[in-house]
């Protein structure tokens, strides 16, 4: 009942790909799970960097927004069905006589582990970092790929 | 006491709430910024992950600086989401500047999703005193 009411709620002019209900569910999940992470698939871990995971029949794609990294500050590894991203985001100090008015950007350690939805071919995993977005392409292992079954009549 | 590097906290992006409606549908987010100044210039550093340099617009008029960026990366339609923790959309943020800026020499650099705009100041801004006459 509550869901139905919220769906019709006039939030604002923007309507993106994700519905307000989906976002509410996500926030709720984060609240319930705390920010410790390592949970299952339904709810986000709430650990930086936040990740979007998608798949097609061939690959699993993991994307994360981590602006302003150098390649040697970022490590990606795959073990079994687990993807690990570690690193450190450094924000270099400006020279000493500047006065800061705002400091919203965060520096610090990055540690995120993600359980993959299927088995992947660890040897062929590729990672790319462009425009501040880390994208990992994980080819599904043969047995995890969907197989078309011929139906005989 | 040794300073220990903290883990970065995951935060949702802040969505821009505006009275004016967008002509192009999609969400608009406010990028995180650092703003600092010295005697010569005011510098704004903004996180805009996913935005290539050709999609950044910087506009300064009537003392209002607008930064906007459109991410180029979109998820192909053949992919289905398994988990979506962050939303993507345009970045937009405006600042009212109190200093007089040398518009000819504004510099902007974009590097791995971080935009850095340097706004050189024009001399020291002199406070103008207004005489009030009685009568």
Interface residues (C-beta under 8 A of the other chain):
Chain A: X12 X13 X14 X15 X16 X17 X18 X22 X23 X26 X27 X35 X41 X44 X45 X46 X47 X48 X49 X50 X51 X52 X53 X54 X55 X56 X60 X61 X63 X65 X66 X67 X68 X69 X70 X88 X89 X91 X94 X95 X97 X98 X99 X100 X101 X102 X103 X104 X105 X106 X107 X108 X109 X110 X111 X117 X129 X130 X131 X132 X133 X135
Chain B: X5 X6 X7 X8 X9 X10 X11 X12 X15 X17 X21 X22 X25 X26 X27 X28 X32 X33 X34 X35 X36 X37 X38 X39 X43 X45 X47 X48 X49 X50 X51 X52 X71 X72 X73 X75 X76 X78 X79 X80 X81 X82 X83 X84 X85 X86 X87 X89 X111 X112 X113 X114
